[in-house]
Amino acid sequence: MYIKIKRISDIVLATILLVIFAIPMLLVALAIKIEDGDPIIYKSKRMGKNLKVFNVYKFRSMKTKRKELKSDLNHKDMVTKVGKFIRKTSLDELPQLFNILKGEMSFIGPRPWIPEYYEWFTDEQLRRAEVLPGISGLAQVRGRNGIGVFKKIQYDIEYVDNMSLKQDMILIFETVKTVISEANAEITESGIKEEIRELKENNLYITQPYKEAI
């Protein structure tokens, strides 16, 4: 029953926020266009509910001509000036309101991860895909990228097992405080590769239902 209520609430809240943030989103889009050209929206393949792949939307924060940049530039050097600001304020996440309206995401749930993670998940770890991924979730308010991948998954499964209106309301409130704190907000490409490596080494000899299905 709550899943239906949650979906209706997501649609209503996403619509309201799109109206409220219409002008700020337009200004961000213009700033990205002026500083670094197109594309304005960054799309990335992510795993959704029931292992369905979808494109997650974000305002682009990385420089487009990355191949022309010096090879020794680190992750921070590849972020645009506008990108630094929208990441710091989490404005880069606003396009995910459209993911919510499309039924691909919810406001609260496990963060949508790239499919490569799921190639090395155990049966239990795959349970994080039993619900819609969220813009924020239990793992985000409990440490974001300051905690390890296995702890993140543990929190995600805890959310799946205890999903309720009360918990979602608490997490929305906690998310606001987390965004304001700015702590552990980002994870680099090398950080993602390291998490996948940890999963692979830990779960290498365990049967992977998702991997068998592809």
Secondary structure, 3 states (H helix, E strand, C coil): CHHHHHHHHHHHHHHHHHHHCHHHHHHHHHHHHHHHCCCCEEEEEEECHHHCEEEEEEECCECCCHHHCCCCCCHHHHECHHHHHHHHCCHHHCCHHHHHHCCCCEEECCCCCCHHHHCCCCCCHHHHHHCCCEEECHHHHCCHHHCCHHHHHHHHHHHHHCCCHHHHHHHHHHHHHHHHHCCCCCCCHHHHHHHHHHHHHHHCCCCCHHHHHC
